[in-house]
Amino acid sequence: MDPVKRISEMEKILNEQNALIENLRDALEKFEAHQDEYIKLRDYYNSEVYFDDLESYDKGELPTDLLCGVLSEDAVYNLFCENFNVAIDMIELATKVLKNR
């Protein structure tokens, strides 16, 4: 391969990887910063208050225009699963990165 092409290709890879790492760091910082909120949701979902709110919804005691997807078992359960799966993906990727160092 021509040195100019090779150096240009490697320069492109360097710049793309630096941008990806910067974006990943930003995303990880945001994800970590919101884990307290995630725990708050988890605790709510596992509490008697959640069931009281669900009962109020079922009885029609809440405003009809109230967004209440949080009362859906599927929506919250899917979030819990996705949070877990993302954590596993991070561990697997970190292991792969460290092994290929």
Contacts in CASP RR format, 6 or more apart in sequence:
PFRMAT RR
TARGET T0000
AUTHOR 0000-0000-0000
METHOD contacts of the structure
MODEL  1
MDPVKRISEMEKILNEQNALIENLRDALEKFEAHQDEYIKLRDYYNSEVY
FDDLESYDKGELPTDLLCGVLSEDAVYNLFCENFNVAIDMIELATKVLKN
R
31 86 0 8 1.000
38 83 0 8 1.000
41 70 0 8 1.000
41 76 0 8 1.000
41 79 0 8 1.000
42 80 0 8 1.000
44 50 0 8 1.000
44 70 0 8 1.000
45 70 0 8 1.000
45 76 0 8 1.000
50 71 0 8 1.000
53 62 0 8 1.000
53 68 0 8 1.000
53 71 0 8 1.000
54 71 0 8 1.000
56 62 0 8 1.000
57 68 0 8 1.000
57 71 0 8 1.000
62 68 0 8 1.000
69 75 0 8 1.000
70 76 0 8 1.000
END
